[in-house]
Amino acid sequence: MLWPVLGNGDADDGQLRGMEAWVIYTGIAGALIIDMRRDCGVRQVYTRGELRLPGLKAF
């Protein structure tokens, strides 16, 4: 899934800040999130929920 990220983090000014790609795994309650800038350069990669991957932050 690909989601637009709007605003600058402090206020939603309606401007496109980048995109987040969510990779949802079957059989585990979690996801891998890739936070990207407007030019699709990777800003950060992390996991959510129960998903844990070596070397990545989990939230």
C-alpha positions, 0 to 999 in steps of 0.5 A: 500500500502507498500513502501520501504524507501531507504537511511538515509534521508540525502542521498539515499545510496540504503540501505533499511531503512524501510517501509511505509504503506499507508492506503488510505480512500475512500471518503476523500483526505488523508491517514494514514501513518505508518513509520516502521523500517527494523524490522517492529517496528513502527517509527511514525504514521501520516496523510496526506491530509485532513485526521485528526485523534485525537492524530496524527500529520497531514502533 
